[in-house]
Amino acid sequence: MYAIIDIGSNTIRLNVYQVEEDGAIHSIFQSKETAGLAGYVQEDGSMSREGLDRAADALLRFRSILDALHIENRAVFATASLRNITNSEEAVFQLQERTGLMIRLLSGREEAILDYVGATSGMEEREQGMVLDIGGGSTEWVCFSQGRIRHAASIPLGSLNLYNRCVETLLPSPKEQAKIRKQVKKALDGAPLPDFPCPVICGVGGTIRGAGKLCNYLYKLPAGNRTITLNMVDGLLERFSAPAKADLQILLKIVPERVHTLLPGLVILSTLAHRCRGDAIEVSSYGVREGFLLTEVLKRRSVTV
């Protein structure tokens, strides 16, 4: 068995996998801590002591689980949570010293590529397309065609840091949604986006999984449905821009841990999908953790860029 710990800007996750002789991987255990590390970034851009304490506590809890299960094959990586802070090197060093776990810090481009590896390992082969990951502190995407990555990119805008910057209360108002969209569009200026239409975007990460759950509930789709439309996403943004109490109760029931971050993330999704001519979003069950396992741990996948 193999364990992967992902230190994200919103959540810190532990996944344990069984790897079969034929190379198939199966997730057999999952745990997560909603640490909200992006909320502990100070005005000078550094991670606060309290934020490092939250991260260390989660990592120590996960380590105790792995010790109890006698799982020795373990790997830890961090994304925008530690990549986009000014004390990145010191934060990684302190967490390694306090937990005894070695932490690999991924660049935005590396994260995008691993998203692609993980997502494409769990979907039907396509001639061309886009893999999109909206995290708490950054957004990554890969444009691919003919089995080759054409572009892999990252911007330092995610659902949680945009919430912290732009939203005064719980949910973004129409004016605040417009402010978020303006920041996303500015970040996309000059970014390597696909020069071909992407009618179906493969979506990775908690924002897109949350959108899938909410659409399935509101539009009365089958529980196992994994495809939503851009019209549905835009409909969510409109409906929850001035929500009634019943709407808030729906959010608390379906996406309780993402009540405040879901809509900022959906603005990112909507903006990118419109820009890339995407009509539908396929919610992937695989992503960066599976990509890291296949590429960095098992060495069973190579990527042509």
N, C-alpha and C positions, 0 to 999 in steps of 0.2 A: 504494500500500500504506500501511497505517496500523499503528502500533505502540502498544500500551497496556502500561504497567508498573504493576503492582498491588503496593503495599508492604503486605503483610499481617503479622499477628502471628506466624504460624508460617512462611509462605513468602513470598518475593518472586518475582513471576512476570512474564515477558515474553510477550506474545502479539502476533504479526504477522498482520494480516488483509488479504485481498484483498476489495475492495468492488466488486460488479458494478453495471452501470448501472441494473439493475432494483431495486437496494437490497439484494440478497442479500449476506450476508457469509460469508466462508470463512476459518477459521483455517488458515494455511499454515505457521506456525512457532511453536514454544513452547519456552520454557526457564524453569527455576525454580531458586531458591536456597533451601534450607531453613535460613533464618537464625535462626529461633526467637527473634524480637525480644522477645516477651513474657517470655522468660527473662532478659532484661537489664534489667528494671525493678527499681530499687532500693527500699529500704524507704521512702524519702520519695516514691515514686511517679514518680521521674524515670528517663529512659533513660540508662544508663551510657555512658561514652565508648566502651567496647568494643562495646556494641550499635550505636552510631552508626557505628563503624568497619565492623562487619559489613554494615550497610545500605549504606554508601557504597561498599564493595568490590563488592557485588552490582550496584548501580546503574551503577558505572563499567564493569563487565564487560558489562552489557547495552548501555550506550551505545557501547562499542567494537564490539559486534556490529552495531548499527544504523548506525554510521558506515561499517563495512566493506560493508554492504549498500546504502548510500546511501539509507536510509529517513529522510526528513526529517519526515514527518507522525508525530509522536510525542507522547504525553501520559502523564503520571505522576500517580497519585493514591495516597493513603494512607488507611487505615481505622483500626481500633482500635489498631493498632500505634503510631501517633503521636497519635491522638485522645485516648486515655485515659491519657496521661502528664502529669505536672505541668510538664515543660519542653517542651511541645508546640511552641510558637512558636519557641523557640531551636533545637530539633531540626530542624524543617523548614528554618529559615534556614541552619543549618550544612550540611545535606545538599544544599541548592541551591547554596551557595557551593562545596562540594567537588566537585560533579558537573556543574554547569552545566545541570541539569535543573530545570525549574519543577515544583513539587509541589502538587497540589490536595488539601487535607485535607477529606475528606468527613465530614459529621455522620452519626450513626447513622441518622437518618431518611432522609437522602439515599442512604445505602448501601442501605437497605431498598428504596427506590423503584427504584434502579438494578438491584437483584437482580430485582425484579418485571419491569422492562422487558426485561432480558436473558432471563430464564427463559421469559416468555410469548411471546417472539419465536420460541422453538424448540419450542413445544408446541401441541397442538390447543386451540382456543378453548373456554373453559369458562364456564358461567353464574356460578359462584362457587367460591371456594377459598382456598388459602393457599400462599404461597411462603415457604420457610424456608431461611435461610443460617446454618449453624453454623461460625463461624470460630475462629481460635486465641485471639482476645482479646475477641470479642463475638458475640452472636447477634442476627440481624435477622429480622423476618417482616413480611409484608404480607397483610392480609385483603382480598379483593376480591369484588365481585359486580356483574354487569351491566356489565362492562368498566370499572368504576370502583374505585379504591382506597378502601376504607372505613377502614382503619387501617394505618399504617406505624410500626413500633416497633423499638427496639433495647435490649438489656440488656448491661452490660459483663462478661458471663460467656461464656467460650469454652473450647474443648477444652484449650488450652495453659495459660492462666492458672488454670483449675480443677485441672489436673494439678499445677502448681507449688504451689498452696495446700493441696491435700487428699491427695496421694498420696505415700507415703513411699518406695516402691521403684519397680518398673517398671510394674506394673498395679494398679489400685485393687482392694482387697479388698472383700468385701460391705459391711463397715462403712464403708469409704471411699466406696463407691458411694452408700450411704445419706446420707453427709455431703454429697456433691455434689448429690444429688437435693434435699436439704433447702434448700441454697443456691439452687438453680434455682427451686424452688417459692416461696421467699421473694421472689426477684427478680420473679416473675410476678404476685405479689399486686398487684392494681390495674392491671396492664398491660392494654392494649387487645387482647384476644383475640377471635376471631370468635364472634358470637352465633348461628352456624349450624354444623351439623356439617360437617367437612372430611374425608370418607372417603378422599380421595386428596390427600396433601400433596406439592407440588412442591418437591423438595429441591435446594439449591444448596450448593456448597462441598466442600472436601476430606474432611471427616468423612463426609458422606453418600455421596460417591463411593467412599470407602474401604469403607463399610458395604456398598455395592452389590457391590464386587469380592469382599469376603469372603463375602457371602451366596451369590453366584453359585458360588463355589468349594465352600463347605461343603454347600450344598443341591443341588449338581450342576445348576444352571440354565444355560441357554445363555449363552455369553460376551457376547452382545449384549443380554442382558436388562437392563432399566432400571427394573424395579418390584420392590420388596421389601415385606414385610409388617411390621406392628408386632410380631407374634408372633416373626418372625425376629430382629428387633432385640433384643427381650427375651431371646430364646434365646442370642444372642451374649453379652449381659451376664452371663447365668447361667453359660454355658460357660467364659468367660474370667475369672470371678471367683476361681477356684482352678485355674489351668491346669496341665495336665501339660506335660512337656517337648515332647511332640509338638504341643500347642496353640501353644506359643511359637514353634515352628518354622514353623507355618502363618502366624502373624502376620508373622514375619520374611520369609516368602516372598511373601505377598500384599500386605502394607501395611508394608514395611520402614521408611518414613520416618514412619509414624504409630503405631508400636508403643505408645508411651507416651501419645499423645493421643487415640487412637481411642475407647477405652472412656469416658473423661470426656465426649467429644463425644456418644457414644451415650446416655449418661444424659440429656443435654440433649434429644436427639431423642425418647427414650422419654417423658420427662416432658411435653414439649409435645404430642406426638402423643396421649397419653392425655387430656390436658386438652382438646384440640380434637376429640376423637372421631375421630381419624384411624386408619384400618385399614391403609392402604398408603402407601408413599412412592415417588414417581416421581423417579428420579435424573436431574436436568437436566444436559445438557451445556453449557448457557449459564448465565451469571450476571452478576455485577456488572461484569466487564470488557466484556462485550458490551453491557450496558446503558449503560455510560459511553460506549462508542463510538457507539452509536445516538443517544443523547440529547445528550451534551455535545460530541462531536467532529463527528459528521455532521449533527446537528440534525434527524434524520429521525423522531424519535419525541417525542410530547408525552404527558404523563400527566395524567389527570383524577383529582383527589384530593377 
